[in-house]
Amino acid sequence: MKIFLIGFMGSGKTHWGRLLSEKLGIRFFDLDEQVMEHAGKSVVEIFATEGEEQFRLMEKDVLHIITESHDSFVMACGGGSPCYFNNIEYMNQSGTSVWINAPLDVLFQRLLSEKDKRPLIKDLSDEQLRNFIAKKFSDRKIYYEQADVTVDEEPVQLDGLINKIFHA
């Protein structure tokens, strides 16, 4: 069982991934953390020194390495992960992809307090952040919609999440 949690930054993928893996008794991976471990640098440093394209290549490589070397896990993927290198197709072929589809207002409130930790939004004003979320979400939605399972409930409930995954 391989479960890939996808969705926009701030949607709660890491939070729900940890709870889901604990409940199911399988390993949890945060793809961003794994990329940082692989690169020996933070995501912010990778973006600053090597650029987004190099980060996306590392992300794809680490996604494949983990997927091919583990029989079961829950993985919280970065917000852009499914949008590059046919990653969403790879996830769907390798396991079950789950889109946590948080409302844009919820994403804005969450990201407002986390800007410093996120290289793509750290220098944006509140207005720019709101516009960034709307534009990026619109661009990425076509990939997110390819997920095997969509979770629209807000707030997400663990039992509902599990039920959706196993009855997809």
Secondary structure, 3 states (H helix, E strand, C coil): CEEEEECCCCCCHHHHHHHHHHHHCCCEEEHHHHHHHHHCCCHHHHHHHHHHHHHHHHHHHHHHHHHHHCCCEEEECCCCHHHCCCHHHHHHHHCEEEEECCCHHHHHHHHHCCHHHCCCCCCCCHHHHHHHHHHHHHHHHHHHCCCCEEECCCCCCHHHHHHHHHCC
